[in-house]
């Protein structure tokens, strides 16, 4: 009886930790991590329901990649149909947990089959598999989780235990509510961006998703270099991904005749554009959460320059009707989140098509960023960026457009 109570308490604690996060990617990462801890699984992935199919959401693999390090695999861009042919498709279509002791010895009379392509490409060997449909309390399917290669105390691959088969679905289906919330949070952000897109055609959903993902991964690499504690790193990465997506939302306050001008802006028009930082900061002035605080930091400061000369500078009261641009901030006066988004935003702008230019080559973009290190950009942030170029490119491919 005591063991059962302790087990239930452990699951509730894990669920509570999942509920601390806001963004869908961080939530998927945390759910997968906790499910692997419960089942002693070496690897796993989660697919999320999107447009009546299963879209790849997240992946872990202790054998192939180190925890908390930049990993381009998490930005793979593919979907699977909800049908009986794949393991995850079958679990989704039937709403049933699948337990496979050996992926390469599935009986021929089963409608589903294991796809060995990833094993062949990576050199990994999949054996035991636990595939779980993720359902909310209302029995609504939100995704499928697949855990791979349970291990015993000596690190040998074994079938998933009866205890894992019972406890993981209990944890996963309770945590599925958090997936719903994470999807909703991302969608709410994108709806705000769509309002801005009505004013500025460059402020698109793919653009802000790229900037958010770039910022999250740059932050993580920076935090690894600074030896930031794991939980704090996860918490800040969760916040910066969503807050970065709102960096230019203040452009809704800029007149169309300036914002949509096809040619080069006059100096007086550019001065008006600068106020989008203040307008964006004002949107988050009534703060009720850490996300509000970081969103304000980024919206207000992402055009400050590391060595000075940016805008809007030091402002005493952002809500004052007589507010004026202040002395530009420099160095650590600029919040870290804004220093990171400054780089992420410029990288995306230079490497994307705009009405006034084609996309620059990576070589030209990288050289520009290197030359501006120590001037426009924080050198430490630039260093983190260049340490994760494969991930940066994977993000760009995940969110095209």
C-alpha positions as CSV (number, residue, x, y, z in Angstrom):
1,X,0.0,0.0,0.0
2,X,2.8,2.4,0.9
3,X,4.6,1.6,-2.4
4,X,1.5,2.4,-4.3
5,X,1.1,5.7,-2.5
6,X,4.7,6.6,-3.2
7,X,4.4,5.7,-6.8
8,X,1.3,7.8,-7.2
9,X,3.0,10.7,-5.4
10,X,5.9,10.4,-7.8
11,X,3.7,10.6,-10.9
12,X,1.8,13.6,-9.5
13,X,5.1,15.3,-8.8
14,X,6.2,14.7,-12.4
15,X,2.9,16.0,-13.8
16,X,3.2,19.1,-11.6
17,X,6.7,19.8,-13.0
18,X,5.3,19.4,-16.6
19,X,2.7,22.0,-15.8
20,X,5.3,24.6,-15.0
21,X,6.1,25.0,-18.7
22,X,4.3,27.1,-21.3
23,X,5.6,26.2,-24.8
24,X,4.7,23.0,-26.6
25,X,8.3,22.0,-27.4
26,X,9.4,22.3,-23.7
27,X,6.3,20.4,-22.6
28,X,7.0,17.5,-25.1
29,X,10.6,17.4,-24.0
30,X,9.6,17.2,-20.3
31,X,6.9,14.6,-20.8
32,X,9.3,12.4,-22.8
33,X,12.0,12.8,-20.2
34,X,9.8,11.9,-17.3
35,X,8.2,8.9,-19.2
36,X,11.7,7.6,-19.9
37,X,12.7,8.0,-16.2
38,X,9.6,5.9,-15.2
39,X,10.3,3.2,-17.8
40,X,14.1,3.3,-17.9
41,X,13.9,3.8,-21.7
42,X,17.0,4.8,-23.7
43,X,15.1,6.7,-26.3
44,X,11.7,7.9,-27.4
45,X,9.6,10.3,-29.5
46,X,6.3,12.1,-29.4
47,X,4.0,12.8,-32.3
48,X,1.2,15.5,-32.0
49,X,-2.1,15.4,-33.8
50,X,-2.2,18.1,-36.5
51,X,-4.5,18.3,-39.5
52,X,-5.7,14.8,-39.0
53,X,-2.2,13.3,-39.1
54,X,0.6,12.7,-36.7
55,X,3.3,15.4,-36.9
56,X,6.7,14.7,-35.4
57,X,7.1,16.6,-32.2
58,X,10.2,15.7,-30.2
59,X,12.8,13.0,-29.8
60,X,15.3,11.7,-27.2
61,X,18.1,9.2,-27.6
62,X,20.7,8.8,-24.8
63,X,22.8,6.6,-27.0
64,X,23.0,9.0,-30.0
65,X,22.7,12.5,-28.4
66,X,23.6,14.0,-25.1
67,X,20.9,15.5,-23.0
68,X,20.5,19.3,-23.1
69,X,22.9,19.7,-26.0
70,X,21.9,21.3,-29.3
71,X,20.3,18.6,-31.5
72,X,19.0,19.1,-35.1
73,X,17.0,15.9,-34.9
74,X,14.3,17.6,-32.8
75,X,13.5,19.8,-35.8
76,X,12.8,17.0,-38.2
77,X,9.9,17.9,-40.4
78,X,7.6,15.0,-41.3
79,X,4.2,13.5,-40.5
80,X,2.6,10.0,-40.5
81,X,-0.9,9.1,-41.3
82,X,-3.3,7.8,-38.7
83,X,-3.7,4.3,-40.0
84,X,-2.9,0.7,-39.1
85,X,0.4,0.5,-41.0
86,X,2.9,2.2,-38.6
87,X,3.2,1.5,-34.8
88,X,2.3,5.1,-33.9
89,X,-0.5,5.2,-36.5
90,X,-2.0,2.0,-35.2
91,X,-1.9,3.2,-31.6
92,X,-3.6,6.5,-32.7
93,X,-6.3,4.8,-34.8
94,X,-7.2,2.1,-32.3
95,X,-6.6,4.2,-29.2
96,X,-4.6,1.2,-27.8
97,X,-1.1,0.8,-26.2
98,X,1.2,-1.4,-28.2
99,X,3.9,-3.4,-26.4
100,X,6.7,-4.8,-28.7
101,X,9.4,-6.9,-27.1
102,X,11.5,-7.1,-30.3
103,X,10.9,-4.7,-33.2
104,X,12.5,-7.1,-35.7
105,X,10.3,-10.0,-34.7
106,X,6.8,-8.6,-35.1
107,X,4.5,-11.4,-36.3
108,X,3.6,-11.2,-39.9
109,X,-0.1,-11.3,-39.3
110,X,0.0,-7.9,-37.6
111,X,-1.4,-5.0,-39.6
112,X,1.4,-2.7,-38.5
113,X,5.2,-3.0,-39.1
114,X,8.4,-1.5,-37.7
115,X,10.2,0.8,-40.1
116,X,14.0,0.1,-39.8
117,X,15.1,3.1,-41.9
118,X,16.2,5.2,-38.9
119,X,18.2,2.3,-37.5
120,X,19.9,1.9,-40.8
121,X,20.8,5.6,-41.1
122,X,21.9,6.1,-37.6
123,X,23.4,2.7,-36.6
124,X,21.1,2.5,-33.7
125,X,19.3,-0.8,-32.9
126,X,15.7,-0.7,-31.8
127,X,14.4,-3.6,-29.8
128,X,11.7,-3.1,-27.2
129,X,9.0,-0.5,-27.9
130,X,6.1,0.9,-25.8
131,X,3.7,3.0,-28.0
132,X,1.0,4.9,-26.1
133,X,-1.9,7.0,-27.4
134,X,-2.0,10.3,-25.5
135,X,-5.6,11.2,-24.5
136,X,-7.1,14.0,-22.4
137,X,-9.6,13.4,-19.6
138,X,-12.3,13.7,-22.3
139,X,-10.8,10.8,-24.2
140,X,-9.6,13.2,-27.0
141,X,-6.4,12.1,-28.7
142,X,-3.7,14.7,-28.8
143,X,-0.7,12.6,-29.8
144,X,1.2,9.4,-29.5
145,X,4.4,8.7,-27.5
146,X,6.8,5.9,-28.4
147,X,9.4,4.7,-25.9
148,X,12.3,2.6,-27.1
149,X,14.7,0.1,-25.5
150,X,14.0,-0.3,-21.8
151,X,17.1,-1.1,-19.9
152,X,17.7,-3.1,-16.7
153,X,20.1,-2.3,-13.9
154,X,23.1,-3.4,-15.9
155,X,22.2,-1.4,-18.9
156,X,21.0,-4.3,-21.0
157,X,18.1,-3.8,-23.3
158,X,15.0,-5.7,-22.0
159,X,11.2,-5.8,-22.7
160,X,9.2,-3.1,-20.9
161,X,8.1,-4.3,-17.5
162,X,4.5,-4.8,-16.5
163,X,5.0,-1.9,-14.1
164,X,6.1,0.4,-16.9
165,X,3.2,-0.7,-19.1
166,X,0.8,0.4,-16.3
167,X,2.5,3.6,-15.0
168,X,3.7,5.2,-18.2
169,X,0.1,5.4,-19.7
170,X,-1.1,6.8,-16.3
171,X,1.5,9.5,-16.4
172,X,1.2,10.2,-20.1
173,X,-2.5,10.5,-20.3
174,X,-2.6,12.9,-17.3
175,X,0.2,14.9,-18.8
176,X,-1.7,15.0,-22.2
177,X,-3.6,18.0,-20.9
178,X,-0.4,19.9,-20.8
179,X,0.2,19.1,-24.5
180,X,-3.3,20.6,-25.2
181,X,-2.3,23.7,-23.3
182,X,1.0,24.0,-25.0
183,X,-0.6,23.8,-28.5
184,X,-3.1,26.4,-27.4
185,X,-0.4,28.8,-26.1
186,X,1.5,28.6,-29.4
187,X,-1.7,29.1,-31.4
188,X,-2.6,32.2,-29.3
189,X,0.9,33.7,-30.0
190,X,0.5,33.0,-33.7
191,X,-2.9,34.7,-33.7
192,X,-1.3,37.8,-32.2
193,X,1.3,37.6,-34.9
194,X,-1.4,37.3,-37.6
195,X,-2.7,40.7,-36.4
196,X,0.8,42.2,-36.8
197,X,1.0,40.5,-40.3
198,X,-2.0,42.5,-41.4
199,X,0.2,45.5,-41.0
200,X,3.7,44.1,-41.9
201,X,3.9,41.3,-44.5
202,X,7.3,40.3,-43.1
203,X,5.9,39.5,-39.7
204,X,4.7,36.0,-40.6
205,X,4.1,32.8,-38.7
206,X,7.1,31.0,-40.1
207,X,9.3,34.0,-39.4
208,X,8.4,34.3,-35.7
209,X,8.6,30.5,-35.2
210,X,12.1,30.5,-36.7
211,X,13.1,33.5,-34.5
212,X,11.6,31.8,-31.4
213,X,13.4,28.5,-32.1
214,X,16.7,30.2,-32.9
215,X,16.5,32.2,-29.7
216,X,15.7,29.1,-27.6
217,X,18.6,27.1,-29.0
218,X,21.1,30.0,-28.8
219,X,20.1,30.6,-25.2
220,X,20.6,26.9,-24.4
221,X,24.1,26.9,-25.9
222,X,24.9,30.1,-24.0
223,X,23.6,28.5,-20.8
224,X,25.6,25.4,-21.2
225,X,28.7,27.5,-21.6
226,X,27.8,29.4,-18.4
227,X,27.0,26.1,-16.6
228,X,23.4,27.2,-15.8
229,X,21.6,24.7,-13.7
230,X,19.4,22.3,-15.7
231,X,16.0,23.3,-14.4
232,X,16.7,27.0,-14.7
233,X,18.0,26.4,-18.3
234,X,14.7,24.6,-19.2
235,X,12.6,27.3,-17.6
236,X,14.3,30.2,-19.4
237,X,14.4,28.3,-22.7
238,X,10.7,27.7,-22.4
239,X,10.0,31.5,-21.9
240,X,12.3,32.8,-24.5
241,X,10.9,30.7,-27.3
242,X,7.4,32.2,-26.9
243,X,8.5,35.7,-25.9
244,X,10.8,36.0,-28.9
245,X,7.9,35.2,-31.2
246,X,6.3,38.5,-30.0
247,X,9.4,40.7,-30.6
248,X,7.8,42.9,-33.3
249,X,4.2,42.9,-32.2
250,X,4.4,46.6,-31.4
251,X,4.4,47.3,-35.2
252,X,0.6,47.3,-35.0
253,X,1.0,50.9,-33.7
254,X,2.9,52.1,-36.7
255,X,1.0,53.9,-39.5
256,X,0.5,51.9,-42.7
257,X,2.0,54.7,-44.9
258,X,5.3,54.1,-43.2
259,X,5.1,50.4,-42.3
260,X,4.1,49.4,-45.9
261,X,6.2,51.9,-47.8
262,X,7.9,49.9,-50.6
263,X,11.0,52.1,-50.9
264,X,13.7,53.3,-48.6
265,X,12.4,55.2,-45.5
266,X,13.3,58.8,-44.9
267,X,15.1,59.6,-41.6
268,X,11.9,61.0,-40.1
269,X,10.0,57.8,-41.1
270,X,12.6,55.6,-39.6
271,X,12.3,57.5,-36.4
272,X,8.6,56.6,-36.3
273,X,9.4,52.9,-37.0
274,X,11.6,52.9,-33.9
275,X,8.6,53.5,-31.7
276,X,7.4,49.9,-32.3
277,X,9.8,48.8,-29.5
278,X,8.0,51.1,-27.0
279,X,4.5,50.1,-28.3
280,X,5.5,46.5,-28.0
281,X,6.8,47.0,-24.5
282,X,3.6,48.7,-23.4
283,X,1.5,45.6,-24.4
284,X,3.2,43.7,-21.6
285,X,3.4,46.5,-19.0
286,X,0.7,44.8,-16.8
287,X,2.7,41.8,-15.9
288,X,1.2,38.7,-14.3
289,X,3.9,36.1,-15.3
290,X,7.5,35.5,-16.2
291,X,6.4,35.3,-19.8
292,X,5.0,38.8,-19.6
293,X,8.2,40.1,-18.2
294,X,10.4,38.5,-20.8
295,X,8.1,39.5,-23.6
296,X,8.4,43.1,-22.5
297,X,12.2,42.9,-22.2
298,X,12.5,41.6,-25.7
299,X,9.9,43.8,-27.4
300,X,11.5,46.9,-25.8
301,X,15.2,46.1,-26.2
302,X,15.8,43.9,-29.3
303,X,17.1,46.8,-31.3
304,X,19.6,47.9,-28.7
305,X,23.2,47.4,-29.8
306,X,25.9,45.7,-27.7
307,X,28.3,48.7,-27.9
308,X,25.6,51.3,-27.9
309,X,23.8,53.3,-30.6
310,X,20.5,51.3,-30.6
311,X,17.0,52.3,-29.6
312,X,14.8,53.1,-27.7
313,X,17.4,53.5,-24.9
314,X,16.9,54.1,-21.2
315,X,13.3,55.1,-20.5
316,X,12.0,56.0,-17.1
317,X,8.3,55.4,-17.6
318,X,7.2,53.5,-20.7
319,X,3.6,54.3,-20.1
320,X,4.0,58.1,-19.9
321,X,2.3,60.0,-22.8
322,X,5.4,62.2,-22.9
323,X,7.9,59.3,-23.1
324,X,11.0,60.0,-25.1
325,X,13.8,57.9,-26.5
326,X,16.7,57.7,-24.0
327,X,20.4,57.2,-24.0
328,X,21.1,53.9,-25.8
329,X,21.8,50.9,-23.5
330,X,25.1,49.1,-23.7
331,X,26.6,45.7,-22.8
332,X,24.8,43.9,-19.9
333,X,22.4,46.9,-19.5
334,X,20.6,45.1,-22.4
335,X,18.7,42.0,-21.1
336,X,20.2,38.7,-22.2
337,X,16.9,37.7,-23.9
338,X,16.9,40.8,-26.0
339,X,20.6,40.4,-27.0
340,X,19.8,36.9,-28.2
341,X,16.7,37.9,-30.1
342,X,18.6,40.7,-31.7
343,X,20.9,38.2,-33.4
344,X,18.2,35.7,-34.1
345,X,16.0,38.4,-35.8
346,X,18.8,39.8,-37.9
347,X,20.0,36.3,-39.0
348,X,16.4,35.5,-40.2
349,X,15.9,38.8,-41.9
350,X,19.2,38.5,-43.9
351,X,18.7,34.9,-44.8
352,X,15.1,35.3,-45.9
353,X,13.5,36.9,-49.0
354,X,12.2,40.4,-48.5
355,X,10.4,42.8,-50.9
356,X,13.6,44.8,-51.2
357,X,16.1,41.9,-51.5
358,X,16.6,38.2,-52.2
359,X,18.0,36.0,-49.4
360,X,21.7,36.3,-48.7
361,X,23.9,33.3,-48.9
362,X,24.9,31.7,-45.6
363,X,28.5,32.7,-46.1
364,X,27.5,36.4,-46.5
365,X,25.2,36.3,-43.5
366,X,27.8,34.6,-41.3
367,X,30.5,37.0,-42.3
368,X,28.2,40.0,-41.4
369,X,27.4,38.5,-38.0
370,X,31.1,37.9,-37.3
371,X,32.0,41.4,-38.3
372,X,29.3,42.9,-36.0
373,X,30.3,40.8,-33.0
374,X,31.3,43.2,-30.3
375,X,29.5,46.1,-32.0
376,X,25.8,45.2,-32.8
377,X,25.9,41.8,-31.1
378,X,27.1,40.3,-27.8
379,X,30.3,38.3,-28.6
380,X,29.2,35.5,-26.2
381,X,25.9,35.2,-28.0
382,X,27.6,35.2,-31.4
383,X,29.9,32.4,-30.2
384,X,26.9,30.3,-29.0
385,X,25.2,30.9,-32.4
386,X,28.2,29.6,-34.4
387,X,28.4,26.5,-32.1
388,X,25.0,25.3,-33.3
389,X,24.9,26.0,-37.0
390,X,23.5,22.5,-37.9
391,X,20.5,23.2,-35.6
392,X,20.0,26.7,-37.0
393,X,19.8,25.2,-40.5
394,X,17.4,22.5,-39.3
395,X,15.1,25.1,-37.8
396,X,15.0,27.0,-41.1
397,X,14.0,23.9,-42.9
398,X,11.3,23.0,-40.2
399,X,9.6,26.4,-40.7
400,X,9.9,27.4,-44.3
401,X,8.2,30.4,-45.8
